[in-house]
Amino acid sequence: MMRVKCRPIELALALCMAFLFAYAAWVSLSQQTLADGLLRLHVIANSDSVQDQQVKLLVRDRVLAVTEPLLADADNQDEVRRILSSHLQQITDAAQQVLTDQGMPYQLSAQMATEYYPTREYDTFSLPAGQYTGLKIRLGAASGHNWWCVVFPPLCTDAAQAPQDKLCEQTTFRFKTADLIGQARAWLRGL
C-alpha cells in the first residue's frame, strides 16, 4: 500500500479551498433567504434622454401610488406576488396613463419576473447581488437607465422621495463575493 504524503502548503491550500466553498455556500443561502422575503420594483426607461428619465420617475411614482394600498395588509412575498399578479392590468393601465398624459409615443409592458440584480446599497441596509422576484416595467424600447427598489416590504417610498440629484448619482457599494457568486450563477444558467 502506497502512502501519500501531503506537504503543509498543500494541506493549507486544501483547507482554504474548503473554507471558500463553505463561505460561498453560506453567502448564496443568505442571499436566497433574503430574496425569498422581498419583492422588488424595476422600472426601465425608454432611453437616457432627460424627458424619458423624468417619465420613468413619474411612472414609478404612479405605480407606487397604485401598489401601496393594495399591499398594505400583505404579510409575505407569495401574497404580494398574488396581489400584484391579480392587479397587473390595473397597474399597467395606471402607468400607461402617465405615458399618455406626458404625450409619449411608446407603450409599456409590465410583468412579474425573476431576474439578476447587482448589489444595491440603500440608506439603512444593502441587498446582495442575486436573483430576486419583482414587478418589472419596461417603457418603450427599455434601453435607458433603470430604477429599482423594494416594493415589499414597502421601502420604495423613501427612495422615491430622495432628491433628484441623489437619484442620478446612484452610488453603489458592492459585496464582491456576492457579486461574483451571482455573476457565476447567471453565467451558468445561460449555458
N, C-alpha and C positions, 0 to 999 in steps of 0.2 A: 504494500500500500504506500502510495506516494504522499508525502506530507507537503502541503502548500504553506509557504512562509510569507506572511504579509509584513511589509515594511511599515513603519509608523506613518509615513506620508500617505500610503495607500489607504490605511485604516482611517486616517483623518479625512481624506477626500470622500471615502465611502460614508462616513458619519455626516459630513457636510451635505452631501447629496441627499441622504435620508432626511436630514433636518429641512432642507429646502423643499423637498416634495411634501413633507408633512405641513410645512408652513403654507405652501401654495394651496393645498387641500383645505386648510383651515380658512384662508382668505376667501377662497371660492365658496365655501359653505356659508361663511359670514355674509358675503355679498348676496348669495341666493336667498338666505333667510330675510335679509333686509328687503330685497326686491319683492319677495312674496307678500310683504306688508304694505307696499306702496303702489300707487298708480300715478303715472306722470302725464303731463300735457306737453305736447310737442307741436309747435306751430312753425311751419317753414314758409318764408316769404317767397313771392313770385320771383323777385330779383333783389339786387342790392341797391337799387335806386332809393333815394330818400323817400319818395312817395310810397313805394312798396314796403319799405321798412316801417313807415308810420302806419300803413294799413294793417300790417302784421300785428302791431301792438293794439290797434283798435279791435281787430278780430279776437285777439287774446282776451281783451277786457270784456267783450261781449260774451265769449264762451264761458269765462269765469262767472259772469253775472247770471248766466243760464244754469251752470252746473252747481254753483254753491248751494242754492236752496234745494236742489234735487238730492245732493249728497249730505245734507245737514245731519241726518239721522243714521247715516251708513256706519257700520261697525267694522267692516273688513273689506279686503280687496275684491273678493268674489261678489259681494253685494254691490260694491261700486261698479265693477265691470258689468254686472247685470243691469243696473240702473242706467249707466251710460249707453249700453247697447240698446236698451229699450227706448231711449230718448235720443238716439243718434240723429234721426231725421229732424227733430226739433232743434238740436244743437247745430246741425248743418244749415238749416233754414235761417237761424239767427245769424250765423257767421256770413252766409251768402248775402243777407240783407245789408250787412256792413259794406260788402263789396259793391252792391248796387247803390247804396247811399253815397259812396265815395266815387261813383262813376267808373269803377274798374271794369275793364272789358273781359276779364277772365273769370272762370269758375273756381270752385274749390272741391276738394274731396276730404272726407273725414272717415276715419276707421279706428277700430281698436287694433293695436299692433304690438307685438313684442319685438323690440329692437335693441341694438347695442348703443349704450350711452357711455361717453367718456367720464372720467372722474369729474365731479362738479362740486365746487366749494360754495356754500351759502353762508349767510351771516353767522348762523349759530351751529351749523353742522355741515358735514360733507357726505356725498354719496360716492362710493367707489364705482369704478368702471364695471360694466357688465350688462346683462340682458334684463330689461325692465319692460313691463307691460304699460302701455299708455294710450291716450287718445291722441292720435296723430292727425293733424290738419295740414294739408298741402294746398297752398294758394297758387293758382295758375301753374306756371312751369316748375314751381318749387325749386328754384335754383339759387335763391338768396340765403342770407344768414337766417338761422333759426332761433327760436326762443323756447326754452323748456323750463318746467318747474314740477313740483309735486302737487298734484291735484287732490290726492288722498294719502295721508291725512292732509287737510287743507293748509298748504304752506305757500300757495301761489300769491295770495293777496299782498303779502309784504313785498315780495319780489316785483309784483306788478306796480306797486306804488313807489318803487325806487326812482330817484331822479333819472331822467333820460340819459344824461351823460354817463352815469354809472352803468346803465344797461348797455351802452355802446362799448364800454371798456371790456366787459365780460372777462375779467381776470379769472383764470382757472389755475388751481393748485392741484397737482396730480399725486395720486398714490401710485408710484411707479410699479410696484408689484401687482396691484390690482389691474392697472392698465395693461401690463404685459400679459397677464393671465387672460384678461378679457379679449385682447387682440388675438392671442393664440387660439382661444375658443372660436372667435368669429372666423378666423382663417381656416380652422379645421372643419367648421360647419360648411364652408364654401367649397370644400373638396368634393 
